[in-house]
């Protein structure tokens, strides 16, 4: 048994190591193959990664170029907006200077600056304890002075008096000798101003004509053609447009002869222009009709607003800087602003400030001048709808109103009103 086991043990020498050496050689070959395959795989992955990185880099550069182009467009747009704002600020410069001149007339105006400086001194935290009580009392007095000055300023602004410059137009009676009485305007409604030629055009609904006066009230002429119930007038460089109940008439400004007309099948109220098209308001439909200067109907613009009632009607329209300002009845906001596409931009004036609006206009600074028939007052609002001042009251004396039916403003901001009272039916007020 022991002899058999001894014979199974390999003997020492080179021949006894050959099997082990062969196995190691085989494993080395396998490892070389694995390493070669891994190297090939790494090279392939490296090529793929290189291509992927190049592709991603191109995409990133394209995105960066798009972002750069968009940033340039926005920057140019912002630059244009800034230029427009600067231009707008320059337009308001004269108005601000006029306001400061008015404020300088307030007796306590100088005290305001002194009080403000006193308040600043009182707010200084580095105050010795001994002087603290004195500083608190000084601060309290300064604040009281500021409150008093603020009340005086408010009272001063409310009491701004816009003087009556002139008035004319007494109610007369027509007879067969009609031309002898045409220096009398009867049943006046709309009014328009030709600042260049110093003329006032008035819609006379009783005679169905448009009367023409000079700036000082002298009667000049009338439009020969009778117009059924004229209401609103638009003056351009060479033409006169008159809006009546359902018709728009165009007259030559030099000859006063009618050139064309357009008959529409709905009631109209208000007329304005952007120097390219003529816009008229539709009284019941709450939309605008767009006409060419030759009075050819182009399209209609619905005014989309949720701030209206079942009986809301359009009373008047005006246009400034591509924004329509619309006067509406039966709504919480009698004056609303719309884009040229008819979408609501903002509600301008709340009904708490206006009772009954038949007509309004815009001045050169885009302030809103409203003839409030409900209170017999002319009310002036900022473009944002803040009440600046108001004047007038119920009565038949000069400077008073009994039924405002028209308002206009010239290039010098003189305000012209027409009224239903017996005497001084046309009144001209000096600007602020």
KOLPA-676503 format. One record per residue (C-alpha): residue in one letter; x, y, z. Coordinates in steps of 0.05 Angstrom, whole numbers, plus 5000, padded with zeros to 4 digits. Example, Ala and Ser with C-alpha at 12.3 -4.5 7.8 and 13.67 -1.06 7.14 Angstrom:
A524649105156
S527349795143
This chain:
X500050005000
X505650495018
X509550304957
X503550484911
X502851174941
X510151334932
X509751164858
X504051684848
X508252274874
X511752634815
X519252604816
X523453234818
X526553544755
X524753954692
X519853444667
X515753504730
X514554274719
X512254244646
X504754194660
X504854794706
X508755204656
X503955044600
X498055254642
X501355914659
X502856034586
X495655904568
X493256394621
X498256914597
X495656854527
X488556924551
X490457544591
X493857844530
X487557724489
X483258044543
X487858644548
X487958724473
X480358694470
X479859204527
X484659664491
X480459604428
X474159744468
X477360354501
X479560624434
X472560534406
X469360854467
X474361424462
X472461544390
X465061534407
X466262014466
X470262474421
X464662494369
X459362584423
X463363154455
X464163494387
X456663424374
X454863694442
X459764264433
X456464454367
X449564434399
X451964874457
X454965374409
X448565404369
X444465504432
X449366054455
X448666394387
X441066364392
X441266644463
X446067194440
X441467384382
X435367394428
X439267814479
X441168304424
X433868354401
X431468474473
X436968974484
X435069354421
X427769324441
X429469574511
X433670124480
X427770344437
X423270344499
X428270764537
X428671264480
X421071294478
X420871414553
X426071964547
X422072284492
X415772234535
X419472544594
X421673124550
X414473234529
X412373294602
X417973764621
X414074394606
X407974144643
X412173984705
X415174674703
X408274974700
X406074554760
X412174774801
X410475494785
X403575374812
X406275034874
X410975604887
X404876054895
X402875664957
X404676075020
X407175465058
X411175155002
X417875385030
X416175085097
X415674395066
X423074345049
X424874615118
X420274115151
X423073535110
X430173725131
X427773775203
X424773075198
X431372815170
X435073135229
X430072835277
X431172135249
X438672165264
X440171615314
X446571945340
X442872415388
X445172555460
X440172315512
X439473015540
X436973295474
X432572695457
X426072985485
X427273645450
X428673275385
X422272865392
X418073495402
X421473825342
X420073205300
X412773205322
X411973945303
X415273825236
X410673245220
X404573665239
X407074225194
X407873735137
X400773475147
X398074185147
X401974355084
X399373735050
X392173925067
X393474625039
X396374344975
X390373884965
X385774474977
X389874904930
X389574394874
X382074294884
X380975044881
X385075164819
X380975654779
X380875584704
X378576274681
X373176374629
X376476724570
X370276864527
X363376614511
X358376714454
X352376414419
X345376614444
X339276204427
X335376504369
X329376324326
X329576144253
X325276484201
X325076544126
X331077004125
X335476454151
X342176764131
X341077374175
X340776924236
X346576464224
X350976814274
X346576454324
X347975724340
X341975324362
X341474654398
X348974564399
X351973874408
X358973684385
X364774174378
X371574144343
X377374624337
X381774804278
X387775094315
X391675264251
X386175704223
X383375914291
X376375654277
X371075314320
X366374814286
X359774674323
X354574144307
X347774494306
X342573944310
X336474404304
X338574684237
X342074034216
X348274424198
X355374534223
X356575264243
X363575564237
X366076114283
X372676464292
X376676364356
X373677014385
X366476804370
X365177154304
X360776744257
X364276564192
X360376054152
X356475414155
X356874764116
X351774834059
X349474114061
X344173944112
X346273364156
X341072954192
X342373064266
X349873224266
X353473024330
X361072994324
X366173334280
X373273144259
X377973664229
X383873454186
X388773864144
X384273904083
X377773574103
X371973614152
X368472974173
X361673024206
X358572434243
X350972424248
X346271874273
X347771374218
X351971754168
X359072024159
X359872624112
X366372894084
X367073634065
X372474034031
X375774494083
X376775064034
X370275063994
X365774754048
X362774303994
X360873584008
X365673083974
X362972413996
X358872054049
X357771364077
X351171114104
X351770584158
X346170154184
X347170264258
X347370854306
X354071204312
X357371584368
X364371884365
X369571974311
X377172004310
X383171854265
X390371604265
X391772004202
X390971374161
X383971134176
X377571434203
X374571084264
X367271164285
X364070854347
X357870424343
X353070644397
X349769984415
X354669464389
X360669704430
X365369664370
X368870114320
X367970174245
X374370304206
X373670744143
X378570994092
X379171754082
X374571644022
X369471344071
X369970634045
X368670134101
X374769704114
X373169284176
X370169304246
X373769254313
X369868934371
X371869234438
X372868644485
X371568844557
X368468484615
X366969154649
X360169294618
X352869174634
X346968934593
X345169644574
X352169904563
X352770394505
X358670734471
X358271494478
X364871764451
X371771564427
X378771864423
X385571614401
X392671754427
X399171374416
X395370784384
X390770714444
X383270804439
X379871154497
X372470974500
X366871294540
X361570774561
X355070804600
X352470294651
X359270054675
X363870124735
X369070454690
X366070994645
X372871114611
X376770504587
X382970424543
X383569914486
X388869694437
X387969784362
X386069054359
X380369174409
X383268844471
X382469194538
X388869524562
X386469824626
X380470144661
X382070884667
X376771254707
X371970944759
X364671124762
X365671434831
X368972024795
X364072094737
X356472124736
X354372184663
X359272234605
X356872434535
X363472694509
X370772774525
X377372944490
X384972894499
X389873474501
X396973514476
X399673184540
X394472634534
X390572874594
X383272674592
X378173244593
X371172994608
X364573374603
X360673074662
X353473244645
X351172924710
X354773444753
X355274014703
X362874014711
X368973944667
X373673444699
X380973364679
X384372694692
X391472454682
X392671914629
X392571404686
X385771644710
X387672084770
X383272694779
X387573324770
X382273864776
X375174044757
X371174684745
X364074914731
X357474804765
X349974794750
X347475474728
X346375954670
X351676474688
X358276524651
X362775944670
X356775514691
X353274954653
X346174694646
X347474104600
X354473974572
X354073664503
X360973794474
X368173924493
X374574044453
X381574304467
X386374684421
X393874634413
X394875164468
X390374764515
X384675264514
X378274884530
X371874994489
X365174744513
X358174754484
X352074754528
X344474724524
X343175374561
X339775984530
X345776464529
X353276394523
X352475694495
X359675664472
X364875814525
X372475844520
X376775734582
X384075914589
X389075344599
X392375174665
